[in-house]
Amino acid sequence: MSELIYLDNAATAFPKPPVVIDAMAEFYRDYGVNPGRAGYDLAVEAGLMLDGARSLLDRFFNNPARDRDRVCFALNASAGLNMIIQGVCNPGDHVVATMLEHNSVLRPLYEMEQAGIITHDLVPFDGDGYVDPDDIARAIKPNTRLVVVNHGSNVIGTVQDAAAIGRICREKGVLFALDTAQTAGMIPIDMAAWNVDLLAFTGHKSLMGPTGTGGMVVGPDVPIRPTRWGGTGVKSAVRTHLHYFPYIGEVGTANTIGIAGLKRGVEWILERGLDTIRRHEMALAERLIAGLRDIPKVTLYCAGAGERHLPVVSANVEGWESTQTGELLDVEYDIATRIGLHCAPMAHVGIGTTPKGTVRFSVGPFNTEAHIEAAIVAMRDIASLR
Ligand SMILES: Cc1ncc(COP(=O)(O)O)c(C=O)c1O
């Protein structure tokens, strides 16, 4: 069997840089104890690692609060988005989001609306995959509490104008939350310049950490309450959960081995340079798009490799359902892609691919030109079969 060609990096980056795996092994071998719960040397060392990871991410996202404790770790971006949406919305509030949202935003909104707590509206995107910030402005009502936007689409790869949306939210006095699951580690993110009040991130995609890492970053003066309650390792006699950072967003023992890996992943990105990684990935995406465009039976959806795109390409082959194409790519060509609706059903409504979805190719730092050429050849073969 030939070597697997992994083009599913938008689901999770694979492989991870070896230094990430080394950092995780080193943490568990040398000081893998519970941090911040005791004063012995190993606990202090583990606490320093955790603080170091918070400081690194605080700077990485340029939170104007400059307070590492406002980086709250959780399992993933979904947990961060739940903490944000449930932590800032009150009964009677309205939320604005977009048709490009992932279910990690859509489902909390639907659940809270069904429970009679909030209402929400989804702003559409244009034929190229972009949301007009003025449409967001128009959707904001007197009772709008929060605007939550998917920065980079995991379906069509378009990157929204976070700065313009942030400006509107600030002018209108509405909280702005940015879902950076697909962009963190791929595009420099600037909470301060873009007026981002709340940011959700995931560790296992372009930040190059392991699964089980992610969370939220909270800007200055953002009223947010804890949505989960439990042990914090400090102030155990206090009956209720602690209403200060990082405990507002954290409960129980942290995923320290994961965070040790995430920290090394972010350092690895910074050592290589975001620009260098992005240039490599976007050049491959550009080649993939050009190759697929040459195949008459292939349809691409909002594909592009410019500044406002990620190396994420959705396609379909005439005569084949996305599941069939994905299966052929996997079984016949050893190419791993993602098929279906990609947990973003409204994005597929917008591009007209409901209910069958698309085949999604997503490029990572370890992909090569040979991988892309193989994907193009495979798609040409599949197109010629019907
Ligand atoms: C845009 C977007 N938001 C949120 C998520 C959820 O991320 P996680 O699986 O880390 O919770 C994803 C995952 O694919 C995503 O692509």
The ligand as a Gaussian input file, in Angstrom:
#p B3LYP/6-31G(d) Opt

LIG

0 1
 C      -14.748000      26.987000      12.229000
 C      -14.720000      25.977000      13.333000
 N      -15.185000      26.317000      14.534000
 C      -15.158000      25.446000      15.561000
 C      -14.658000      24.188000      15.404000
 C      -14.651000      23.252000      16.572000
 O      -13.352000      22.970000      16.931000
 P      -13.068000      21.824000      18.008000
 O      -13.318000      20.534000      17.296000
 O      -11.676000      22.008000      18.390000
 O      -14.028000      22.034000      19.109000
 C      -14.165000      23.782000      14.167000
 C      -13.649000      22.414000      13.961000
 O      -13.518000      21.918000      12.885000
 C      -14.181000      24.717000      13.103000
 O      -13.717000      24.388000      11.902000

